[in-house]
Structures are given as C-alpha cells and as structure tokens.
C-alpha cells in the first residue's frame, strides 16, 4: 500500500531551490526515506525532471559503503552532473557520511544543485540542527501518521479506527499490519532493539537500566506535570536509585533529541512569561508509549491529550501548557485569593493563537463548568475551544467558547476556524 503524505510533500515542494539544505527529520520509521525517495522522486519525474538529474544515495546500504567517505561521494556526484540543467541530490541516513556537515556546506556552493537529506543520528537530529549547517538548513519534521492519514489506510469505521490508533499509534508499517499481535510485537521490538540501543550507542550511556526506568516513568505519566527533581524523588522512593539530577536531565535530553518524547513548557498567559518547571512530556507516537508499558495503561483520556498535542504540532503550531491566575473572594477567610488554572494547550502560529481544552467528555454541568473555568478567566480575543470525544455538532456558546467533537478536530484541517 502506498500511503500518500501530501502535507509533507507540499512542504518539500514549497522549499525547492530556496538555496538551503532541506533536512527531513523525525523519529525512526516515521516515513522520512519513503517521503524523499519515493513520493518526492515520483513528483520530480512527473514534473519532467530527467531521472539522470536525480542523484539518490542511500548511505545505510552496504553496497554504498564506499560513498560514506566524503571525497568519494563528492567525486561520484560531480561525475554525474555533466549535463546542463538543475540537479537534485537526495541523501538518506546522511549521518553515516564522514564530515557530513562540510560536505553539505560544500554542495551549497554548487550552481543549479538542490540538496535534500534525511538522518537518524541523535546529534544530526538534535535541536541544534540548523546551526550544524551555519544557518543554511531548512528543517521539515515528519511525524508518524496523523489520525487523518491513518484512516486512509483503514477500511474500518472511524470509531474502530480510533480504537486501533489510540492503541497502536501511527507508525506507517504498524498501521498496515493485519493483526494486533503483529503490531504489538513490531512496536515492542522497535522500541527495544532500535530506539533504546541507538540512544545508548550514540550517547555512550553506561547506566542503561536507569535510562529504561526513566522511559517507563515518563510513559506512565503522559500529560502529568513533572520535573527532574520530582523524577529523582520517584527514583529514590520507588526504585531505590541514587541517580543524580544531572544524569536525569541528560537522559531526558537524549530522549527528546531522538524525538521519542517532547516537552511542553508552561506559559503564564496573563503574565506573558514562561514558567520554568514543572513541564509536561508527550510521546511522539502513542503506540510506542503503549508498547513500552506492555499495553497495560491504555488510558484513553491521557492518550487523547497526547494525540491532540501531536496534531497541533503537526499543523505547525508551537504548543505550550497554559496557566492563568483567577482571583476570587474567599467568604470564610474574608479576603480575595488567587487560584492557578490550567489550559491544556496554548497553540501559537504567527499572529494566530488558540486556547484548547481536552475534555474527553462533558457528562454534566459541573464538568462543563470545570472545563470552562480557565478559558473564562482569559480576557483576550483569541479563540477558545473545548474538544470532546462525544459525537456532537460543533457549537459556540454564549461565552464564545467553541465545543468540537474529537473526530471533527482530527479529520478536518479547517476546524479551528469554525
């Protein structure tokens, strides 16, 4: 089955010939190579680019081992760029190339050459990636399949598809496997034999059990506020570990750099400032998170929040956890008191901002009041939204708050403008 990924293909097309290196990043097995070597290559050929003007090299293949030497690769590329016209260089797993930063910067000086690369090295795929190319790298981050993309691979109903997605996630190969046993086994092996081993090898981790314990703790507390100090207390009380704060911070950074997890910072909306800690951590793919816990804690409420977080980031938003202070009169104490209320997501994109609550269900007026409390404490003009699992028609109440069904949110790109 060929899974079309038009969102990412459009991002690549919009960056063609921009004078920068197009860097395709993302968690392993998210579809980076497929996007570049199949979908983008097909687009180039369909657009009239001669096939001999597309120079593609998969550096992780044994038969291409010789081209991991920088001068040998440059010799090969220059030897195949003799005819007039634009050339497109596609390099997969470029971190396997010696002195790859220098090679890519060298290619930037070639006339009529457009360069696209992917890689899975934790250094290469770190938050400092643009710096590696001295401001000449243009990153395109590829997520696992969104729910909308996932449903294009399924013949089930939306409800059945959601049950599968919230359990096994959106890694493309897992999505098309026919049985739940295969999905579970694939995700478990991928986590243990690829992600963890890669992090250990590339970061020279010696306390491997403590790294795995950190993954387990974070997987068990998706969407919960935490910080290294709280994690250290957990290790000391429950695991009898003497792990240091510095080691904890490093291990969390390794997981973030490998795109296994992401941290959402807290933002004081009224104070217009970030709050240092605590933070929230979300997994790039909920299926991997579930596999890590042997599918024992598939709690739909928290996993739905994780999926919404990933969906907002996929749509290009910067996403924070919001806090807002609300002052009320305490009649018993006879004075005004301040209460801190949480907004699940503050999603920013340029001049746009949305405040979004993941409510899952609103069974009664008390629950409605709770979910609306933080939104009503805001006094700006940005849109306020509550997303619920219930199948409802979108509605805006007298307070200007839009309530959306989960499937509307995930399957309609324009839903935030309703």
Secondary structure, DSSP 8 states (H G I E B T S, - for coil): -----HHHHHHHHTTTTSSSEEEEE-STTSSHHHIIIIIIHHHHHHTT--GGGEEEEETTSGGGGGGGSHHHHHHHHHHT--SSS-EEEEEESGGGSTTHHHHHHHHTTSTTEEEEEE---TTTTSTTHHHHTTT-EEEEE--S--HHHHHTT--S-HHHHHHHHHHH---HHHHH-SSHHHHHHHHHHHIIIIIIHHHHHHHT-S-HHHHHHHHHHHHHTTT--B-HHHHHHHHHHHS-----HHHHHHHHHHHHHTTSEEEEEEEETTTTEEEEEEEEEEES-HHHHHHHTTT----HHHHHHHHHHHHHHHTT-EEEEEEEEEEEEETTTTEEEEEEEEEEEEEEETTEEEEEEEEE---SHHHHHHHHHHHHT--SSSEEEEEESS----EE-TTSEEEEEHHHHHH-TTGGG-
